[in-house]
């Protein structure tokens, strides 16, 4: 499950895995091409978004909240 929250100052992407197994999400983030997502919990800067679906691995019951800008 993925949610995109767009505000004038920033855009937050929240991705949640509700399954009891690890999952891989392939997200169409082409509108944000060139942006390097920032994980809001770990501070990790992820690889830049391109025009191909963005691959995001989530552990079982895992989540990532990413700032896109």
Buried (B, 14 or more C-beta within 10 A) or exposed (E): EEEBEEEEEEBBBBBBBEEEEEBEBEBEBEEBEEBEBBEBEEEEEBEEBEEEEBEBEBEEEBEBBBBBE
